[in-house]
Amino acid sequence: MLHRGTPLVPNPGPPLVPVDPGLAFRSLRNLSGVRDGGGGSGDGESDPLQPPRRRRAHDGQLQLLLSEPGLAKPKGASKRYLTTLRRLQQLLDNETHHMKRPSSAAALALPSAQLSASRKLAWFHVPKCSTSIGATFGHYLRPDLQDDASMPACTDDDPCPLSSDGIPEVQFMKRYMLPKDVMWAKNGNWGDHNAIDAETWQRFRGHFVGLFRDPVRRAISSYKWFGEPIGQDLQGYAHQIRGTTVRMMAGQRYGLDCNWPRFPCDSGVSQEPADVDKAIERLAGFKYVGMTDEYPLSVCLFHAMFGGECRPSEFGNMRQTSKLKEQHGALDDHELSGAGPLAGLVDEEETTFFMATYDRFCTDLREWRVTQQYCKQVICPRAGEHFEDIPVGGKHCSVDRRPHLEAFLRQSRPSNRTEPAPVVRVGDVVTPLD
């Protein structure tokens, strides 16, 4: 009999595998160059550069390799018994494997010391790409956190006494005592906007997580938050922040440089070109990729991939940029018609990289079968109001809608379009992009 108070010791031997070699498995993108998909440990990945593998329920014979006394296969055990036992064993050992993706409420609790020992997480945090998601990452690192643990706003109504500078990520990290030995601690601010240098890449490769945002809305949000309050020149600001995400990914520049005027900026003719190829290559080292403008779906995807209960406290927006949410909120067809690049400047490097991240996001949604409806009914039932009861995933993941998203970002005409082209509003004049 399984008891929560007596955790099982993970079997050091071979993993649970189906005997029939002909059974279909999820095909992972092996971009790491590791032969035969690698074999590294950590969150259940067969390749440390890939997201965790999900084994689906099947009708073939199962080989149980359990060492815990009392869990040996009894004579005459039914196939259902073996399947259930294997499912419980995997949930207890590591929440990243799901045979039939049980509801989050059915997740079994283990002491945080045992769970954190098998977890590792490096939060890649681009400015204006969600601080609130830290609550989800925090619950992953410490599943025993109180149910309402969320990222504070560091305001008079929601103060941050543990952070002398009023930094929400520092307050959260100290208050909930996150395990520094398994996370990218960044000198005490795990949500800082550090670039991925060579040492960090080697240490956390395969364990990076992060939310990304389309370059148009990220630039607008950054200007509203950092530039506009001090009267920063719009045209100059748009030029100096180009390639921010790419340079952070490639280890070329700290995230707040050029974005916040209080930090230095190396923009200009002598600036090192943004290394888009390296940034896209490193994307394979992320075990999770989400989208700021698809926030509820991104939180749901994280729980679908790594387990844990989906809590209402994870969906609070602790830092809205004034009226920006109404003007430039989620990626929506109507909003695509009324927005344009900051100062009319298209950031080509950021756009190329963003489309790679969005393709990865859409691929993960499909492979984990995450839809609005599944999130509402199964994965996040306690936060169901954030989802629609329809069996669709990302707003622009379909083949016919993706070209329109890219055309909006590049201010160009989509190929083989079937819908009207987006328009940019300049005062009272409506101008088609083409």
ABEGO torsion letter per residue (X at the ends): XBBAABBBBBBABBBBBBABAABBBBBBBBAAGBBGGEGBBEGGBABAABBBBBBBBBABBBBBBBABBGABBBBGBBAAAAAAAAAAAAAAABAABBAAGBBAAABBBBBAAAAAAABBBBBBBBBGAEAAAAAAAAAAABAABBAABBBBAGBAABBBAABAAGBAAAAAAAAAGBBAAABBAGGGBAABABBBBAAAAAAABGABBEBBBBAAAAAAAAAAAAAAAAGBBAAAAAAAABGAAAAAAAGABBAABGABAABBBABEAABBBBBAAAAAAAAAABABBBBAAAAAAAAAAAAAAAEEBBBAAAABBABBBEAAAAABBBBBAAAAAABBBBGGBBBAAAAAAAAAAAAAAAAAAAAAGBBAAAAAAAABAAAAAABBBBBBBBAAABAAAAAAAAAAAAGBBBBGBABBBBBBBBEABBBBAX
